[in-house]
Amino acid sequence: MIQWSTPHDQVNDCRLNNEYRSNEHKVIPAKLDPRPEIEVSNGDILITRAGPMSRVGVSCWVKDTPPRLMLSDKIVRFQAVADEMLPAFIVLSLNAGWTKIQIESVKTGMAASQVNISQSDLKALWLPICSKSEQSRIVARVEELMCLCDALEARGKLDAVQHAQLVRTLLGTLTDSASPAELAANWQRVAEHFDLLLDRPEAVDALEQTILQLAVRGLLVPQDPSDEPASVLLQKIRAEKDRLIAEGKIKRDKPLPPITDEEKPFELPVGWEWARFGDVSVNRDAERIPVSSSDRERREKIYDYYGASGVIDKIDGYLFDKTLLLIGEDGANLLNRSTPIAFLAYGKYWVNNHAHVIDATEQGLLDYLALFINAISLEPYVTGTAQPKMNQAKLNSIPMALPPFTEQSRIVARVAELRQLCSDLRQRLTASRTAQGHLAQALVDAAGAA
């Protein structure tokens, strides 16, 4: 069988980067005969000359290869002519430092997916030269440091997996709490492991998301029996929306179906009500600016569009002049919780059609809607994978747990307080991680100079 051989740029088994791997290849038809002139041999230096940007210029040294491996036409082969130049040192030089910069500067191509480098440019590369004994010491030292890096990376990945599992387990006990008393008991168990649990920024992110989930379940602040129940709030919202419809300020919304028992993920506290998001909010999408190319040309490009966030604030005029809730309508930010999928926008701005524009009959209610929409998973209401999208009907159908109006303000205030604490802790951890990185780099530099 004849097989293609290509350089590889991954680290494995604590060996040099850009190693030659004879077991990774593409098989060609067995009916083809070998061609000795393109057969890979021990001592060859192989360099990728065509392909994606990140792969072109990658090189490796063939120390030991089985027979019948043929060179691809995307590979250039060189050999060390001078006995004083170690192939391993040449490959190390090709993949680092000034030689690597030279390679990057001579790459050509119209797209990052198809880049080339000519044989003449490769031949013209300048390489550092030192004694053969020093070359050997450098190669050995790099191998040693690569082994150390591999070991640290493997350990870090394992620790990250274990830590993520610990975070999910412990924080999961909080969101699974059925009552404030059960939450208090579970919280005490989590607090015993805070030093271990909250030792990295991503764990604080998970804790912050847990706080939001607890808030919208009524487990973060106590209920007050004297609060006007949410059922009265729903009546007031309906009456205000009817008034706005009669005045022609908003359009009449389509009736939404009652929420079924299957759609209710938990029991509500006393005074709370289940309601559809569309019944509680006021949608103002009709007032957005379209973002078609013709519309941009017509407006003479005077507006600055901001992709999926939908916010445009670099103009003198404005369409909305009050605080509104913007929720991503399309784009990966709908499913990527590392960035907010909903936020309150304050001030004077335009909004394009990449974001839903949500208003409310009361500012306090809008604050709670923002909290709620960021606490839940929107995945059940999003369609598409390459370009996730959540239309207005899907958004309006979301069942939400609605507290009494006065309790909403207490929830929002408590969440703001706890999120600030999370932010402070995250900044300290990030600063500590940066300091550790600088220390590690200094140690590596010192080791390399030894």
Stockholm file with secondary structure:
# STOCKHOLM 1.0

chainA/1-450         MIQWSTPHDQVNDCRLNNEYRSNEHKVIPAKLDPRPEIEVSNGDILITRAGPMSRVGVSCWVKDTPPRLMLSDKIVRFQAVADEMLPAFIVLSLNAGWTKIQIESVKTGMAASQVNISQSDLKALWLPICSKSEQSRIVARVEELMCLCDALEARGKLDAVQHAQLVRTLLGTLTDSASPAELAANWQRVAEHFDLLLDRPEAVDALEQTILQLAVRGLLVPQDPSDEPASVLLQKIRAEKDRLIAEGKIKRDKPLPPITDEEKPFELPVGWEWARFGDVSVNRDAERIPVSSSDRERREKIYDYYGASGVIDKIDGYLFDKTLLLIGEDGANLLNRSTPIAFLAYGKYWVNNHAHVIDATEQGLLDYLALFINAISLEPYVTGTAQPKMNQAKLNSIPMALPPFTEQSRIVARVAELRQLCSDLRQRLTASRTAQGHLAQALVDAAGAA
#=GR chainA/1-450 SS CCEEECCCCCCCTTCCSSCCCTTSCCBCCTTSCCCGGGBCCTTCEEEECEESTTTTTCEEECSSCCSSEEECTTEEEECCCSTTSCHHHHHHHHTSHHHHHHHHHTCEEEETTEEECCHHHHHTCCCCCCCHHHHHHHHHHHHHHHHHHHHHHHHHHHHHHHHHHHHHHHHHHHHTCCSHHHHHHHHHHHHTTHHHHTSSHHHHHHHHHHHHHHHTTTCSSCCCTTSCCHHHHHHHHHHHHHHHHHTTSSCCCCCCCCCCGGGCCSCCCTTCEEEEHHHHSEECGGGSBCCCHHHHHHTTTCSCCCGGGCEECCSSSCSBCSCEEEEECBSGGGTCTTSCSEEEECSSBEEBTTEEEEECSSHHHHHHHHHHHHHSCCGGGCBCSSSCBCCHHHHHHCEEEECCHHHHHHHHHHHHHHHHHHHHHHHHHHHHHHHHHHHHHHHHHHHHHC
#=GC SS_cons         CCEEECCCCCCCTTCCSSCCCTTSCCBCCTTSCCCGGGBCCTTCEEEECEESTTTTTCEEECSSCCSSEEECTTEEEECCCSTTSCHHHHHHHHTSHHHHHHHHHTCEEEETTEEECCHHHHHTCCCCCCCHHHHHHHHHHHHHHHHHHHHHHHHHHHHHHHHHHHHHHHHHHHHTCCSHHHHHHHHHHHHTTHHHHTSSHHHHHHHHHHHHHHHTTTCSSCCCTTSCCHHHHHHHHHHHHHHHHHTTSSCCCCCCCCCCGGGCCSCCCTTCEEEEHHHHSEECGGGSBCCCHHHHHHTTTCSCCCGGGCEECCSSSCSBCSCEEEEECBSGGGTCTTSCSEEEECSSBEEBTTEEEEECSSHHHHHHHHHHHHHSCCGGGCBCSSSCBCCHHHHHHCEEEECCHHHHHHHHHHHHHHHHHHHHHHHHHHHHHHHHHHHHHHHHHHHHHC
//
